[in-house]
Amino acid sequence: MNDLGNIKKRLREFAAARDWDQYHSPKNLSMALIAEAAELVEHFQWLTEEQSAQLPPDKLDEVSHELADIFVYLLRMADKLGVDLVDAAHRKMDINEKKYPADQVRGSSKKYTAYID
């Protein structure tokens, strides 16, 4: 089993041991995920671009915990829905490569609808 599979298994066992699976519906997990994403954003609010890229070790540790929370909820939700995240990410990148051809969008932050016919 790969690392992702091991974490998924550990999350299942963690929830089962606490009888929390009953609360892990896709709806509830998506709500928890967005709440954790908001907690991540709080760490960067009011920082400059430079400050956000050079977090002090204690702040970086806090951010790593928020990222882990987001990852855990995302992986748990994908598991509940039967979504293979690695496969989904590859498929999404295939779509993005078509929507955002490098020769047309290099250096631009515009949405793909700004340059398609």
C-alpha positions in Angstrom: 0.0 0.0 0.0 1.3 3.5 -0.8 1.6 6.4 1.6 -1.8 7.8 0.6 -3.4 4.4 1.1 -1.8 4.1 4.5 -3.1 7.5 5.6 -6.5 6.7 4.2 -6.6 3.4 6.2 -5.4 5.2 9.4 -8.1 7.8 9.0 -10.8 5.1 8.6 -9.5 3.3 11.7 -9.3 6.6 13.7 -12.9 7.5 12.8 -14.2 3.9 13.5 -12.5 3.7 16.9 -14.3 6.9 17.9 -17.6 6.1 16.2 -17.2 9.2 14.2 -17.9 7.7 10.8 -21.5 8.6 11.4 -20.5 12.3 11.1 -18.3 11.9 8.1 -20.8 12.5 5.4 -19.5 14.3 2.3 -21.6 17.4 3.3 -20.0 17.5 6.8 -16.5 16.8 5.5 -16.8 19.5 2.9 -17.9 22.0 5.6 -15.0 21.0 7.8 -12.6 21.3 4.9 -13.6 24.8 4.1 -13.4 25.8 7.8 -9.8 24.5 7.9 -9.0 26.4 4.7 -10.3 29.5 6.4 -8.0 28.9 9.3 -5.1 28.6 6.9 -5.9 31.9 5.3 -5.9 33.6 8.7 -2.2 32.9 9.0 -1.5 34.9 5.9 -4.0 37.7 6.4 -2.3 41.1 6.3 1.1 39.7 5.5 3.0 41.1 2.5 3.9 38.7 -0.4 7.5 38.6 0.9 6.4 37.8 4.5 4.0 35.1 3.3 6.9 33.4 1.6 9.3 33.6 4.5 7.3 32.5 7.6 9.2 32.1 10.8 9.6 28.5 12.1 6.9 28.8 14.7 4.4 30.2 12.2 5.4 27.6 9.5 4.7 24.9 12.1 1.2 26.3 12.7 0.6 26.5 8.9 1.8 22.9 8.5 -0.9 21.8 11.0 -3.6 23.7 9.0 -2.4 22.1 5.8 -2.5 18.7 7.4 -6.1 19.3 8.6 -7.1 20.3 5.1 -5.3 17.3 3.6 -7.0 14.9 6.2 -10.5 16.2 5.4 -9.9 16.2 1.7 -8.6 12.6 1.8 -11.4 11.5 4.0 -14.0 13.0 1.8 -12.5 11.5 -1.3 -12.4 8.1 0.4 -16.1 8.4 1.3 -17.0 9.3 -2.2 -14.7 6.7 -3.8 -12.6 9.3 -5.6 -8.9 8.5 -6.4 -7.3 11.9 -5.8 -4.1 11.1 -7.6 -6.1 10.0 -10.7 -8.4 13.0 -10.4 -5.4 15.4 -10.2 -3.9 13.9 -13.3 -7.2 14.2 -15.2 -7.6 17.8 -14.0 -4.1 18.6 -15.2 -4.9 17.2 -18.6 -7.9 19.5 -18.8 -5.8 22.5 -17.5 -3.1 21.8 -20.1 -5.7 22.1 -22.8 -7.4 25.2 -21.3 -4.1 27.0 -20.6 -1.7 26.3 -23.5 1.8 27.5 -22.3 2.5 29.4 -25.5 -0.7 31.4 -25.1 -0.8 32.1 -21.4 2.8 32.3 -20.3 3.1 35.1 -17.7 -0.6 35.9 -17.7 -3.0 35.4 -14.8 -6.1 35.8 -17.0 -8.8 33.1 -16.9 -8.9 30.9 -20.0 -12.2 32.5 -21.1 -10.2 35.7 -21.8 -8.4 34.2 -24.8 -10.5 31.3 -26.1 -12.5 31.7 -29.3 
